[in-house]
Amino acid sequence: MKILTLVMFCLMLSACGNEPADDAASKEDEETVFDPLIESVDQAKGVEDTVMQQKVDMDEAMKQMEEGTEDPDDPDEERN
């Protein structure tokens, strides 16, 4: 019984062989109906990164102004 199980397992593994590389590459290159949505999501992520960087910069400037260490808009002030 153990041998039969082992033989069946090997047959199932061999039946699930790898797809040719050409088929896998062509699937990635095909245009789908979701491409505009994916591009929109990628663009939104880029905008989010920009906005988050602006928030970090603003938070840092506000912290400096609250502490009275320096004025971020004063070009004459020396920075350490």
BELQUIZI-V805745 format. One line per field, one symbol per residue. phi: phi as a letter, one per 20 degrees, with the letter a starting at -180 (. if undefined). A space follows every 50 residues. Layout:
phi: ???
//
This chain:
phi: .ffffffffffffffeffffffffffffefecfegfffffffffffffff fffffffffffffffffmfaefeefeffde
//
